[in-house]
Amino acid sequence: MCGIYGAVDLRSDSALSPEILSRMAAVLKHRGPDDEGQYFGNGVALGMRRLSIIDLEGGHQPICGEDGTVWAVCNGEIYNFRDLRMGLERRGHIFRSHSDTEVLVHLYEDKGLDFLQDLRGMFALALWDATESRLILARDRLGKKPLYISRAGERILFASEIKSLLQMPGVSRAVDFAALREYLAFGFVPAPKTLFAGIEKLLPGHFVVVDNKGTQQRPYWDVQFGEETSRSEEEWAELIREKLLESVRIRLVSDVPLGAFLSGGLDSSAVVAAMSRLAPTVKTYSIGFEGDDQFYNELPFARVVANAFSTDHHEIIVRPDVAELLPRLIWHLDEPIADSAFITTYLVARLARESVTVILSGVGGDELFGGYRRYLGSRLSRYYRWLPAPIARRIATMVSELPQDRHSKWKNQLRYAAAFLDSAELPATAQYASYITVFSRDMRAQLLEDRVQGSEDPDLRPLWGYLSRYPSADSLSQIIYADIKTSLADDLLALTDKMTMAASIECRAPFLDQELVELAAKIPSRLRIRGLSLKYLLKKAVKPWLPAEIISRKKRGFGAPMGAWLRKDLRILLKDTLSDEQVKKRGYFNPEAVQELIRRHEAGRNDYTDHLLGLVNFEIWCRVFLDSYNWQQPAEPHSALAAQ
């Protein structure tokens, strides 16, 4: 695992000075504390910071081919590199190391731009071909590894994190207002935009070629949904079980210790169960909360799984003053998100880093196998439409007037009911779009100042582009495809990468193995969700592995009880970041609209956790990246944590 960075300028002999390249490296040290390397060519500069995982002694990057004309840096892991290497050696290629990155160079020499098709792994890479005077930048199929690109005149910069690009003089820190509007709508900024004008994310499954003809971006992979109906339910379950076991097995290749995140949910538990069949001992890491916030506390379920497989289990308990970490974590994220999972991910990653360097995660299981409640909307609507209209309206009015709170079992159900009733008459895809929206169009219109409004509201345009990509597919497949392309890549995988790398630990995601994703895309929708039972097929597949209470437990998100904290322990944080004075000074939002959100949330009338967290994190992002706030100055709040 590494951080990569560099530049190309084919009209100049020098793309970057050594001083600037070193500055780009310095801010990525957390991604690669073990090693550093650079390459300067004619109009190109490549660099990397390395976290040593494979070939600890010989895996130094940048790495070149036999004749020194092809150079590469890579952030990530190529899981099939040994099989690829054997084939390349049979064709006469000579290897100098046992690194998976060296395979990239020889594979490119062998196949040209088609080399990406053979890679099974997670990666963001840069490859320089001196003979052709071209730079290739590429990102893995699902977007597990980030890659950012900026153009400064004729010079094109790239890096694993935005903060590295900002070390280059002339790279703007101006806010992209269109991206800000999308951030409010989604709770994250969907690719290719970032909050920085002029800096873009490379789309997952895409590559960029920079040569004397210009710059071209192309896709090399996309997931294709299409139901395979010839298999029985039992055959599907066996296939999924075997492919998941294989996916975990190839992710256990490591020259350093590894473990697993364990929330006690179905996905992480299945990963731990598979690991226990392949390794003599599994180290597991879980997080919980003290005080009255037990609704979010998953430690009891994690302990059930840890006991079932006799894992070497570690836990961490979090208190509300963990919010003192927010400036540090926003700096690591590069962009704010309205998802408290980034806090818990960092804390459990930091705990794990005390004893392992690689961690396996269950991220992606919900998208592949139908695990989110929002996937039930169209099914529930069929029953709802049987009700006479006056009764339906009365129910909707009554529910809207009741208090909502995601930290209470029944009030949380009312929150879901209100969201459903508000969109029950819409088509399935429009209903889904309403579920995943943070600030609705009306709320954005009230919140944003005129200078940020723009001539058009994006109206979730990036999402609708994906929802309409396969019009012949069933609505569930359309929705899952959109989730894979948006919230999975730009929220869950983004925060997973940034927060684990902040702790200098590599995270691997077995559910997002290319072959498992392609297999899951063929599952009939009736097997993803049976009636109102989410993840029906996955539960059937892993039922022989897991305790019954894990198979039958209800879905719970992996995050902190931020909504409850904002009402009590973190009220000072709200007053500091979202006061009338501060909101007016910043000039993006209407202070009255912000205060109304706070009032309604504190009164328990509505649950505005995501809205307020999104605004708080945006303000902290402004301080860190626009105001140059020194996030390293405050002492790290060790009192926020209590390890057991």
Secondary structure, 3 states (H helix, E strand, C coil): CEEEEEEECCCCCCCCCHHHHHHHHHCCHHHCECEEEEEEECCEEEEEEECCCCCCCCCCCCEECCCCCEEEEEEEEECCHHHHHHHHHHCCCCCCCCCHHHHHHHHHHHHHHHHHHHCCEEEEEEEEECCCCEEEEEECCCCCCCCEEEEECCEEEEECCHHHHCCCCCCCCCECHHHHHHHHHHCCCCCCCCCECCEEECCCCEEEEEECCEEEEEECCCCCCCCCCCCCHHHHHHHHHHHHHHHHHHCCCCCCCEEEECCCCHHHHHHHHHHHHHCCCCEEEEEEECCCCHHHCCHHHHHHHHHHCCCEEEEEEECHHHHHHHHHHHHHHCCCCCCCHHHHHHHHHHHHCCCCCEEECCCCHHHHHCCCHHHHHHHHHHHHCCCCHHHHHHHHHHHHCCCCCCCCHHHHHHHHHHHHHHHCCCCHHHHHHHHHCCCCHHHHHHHECHHHHCCCCCCCHHHHHHHCCCCCCCHHHHHHHHHHHHHHHHHHHHHHHHHHHHCCCEEECHHHCHHHHHHHCCCCHHHHCECCECCHHHHHHHCCCCCHHHHHCCCCCCCCCHHHHHHCCCHHHHHHHCCHHHHHHHCCECHHHHHHHHHHHHCCCCCCHHHHHHHHHHHHHHHHHHCCCCCCCCCCCHHHEEEC
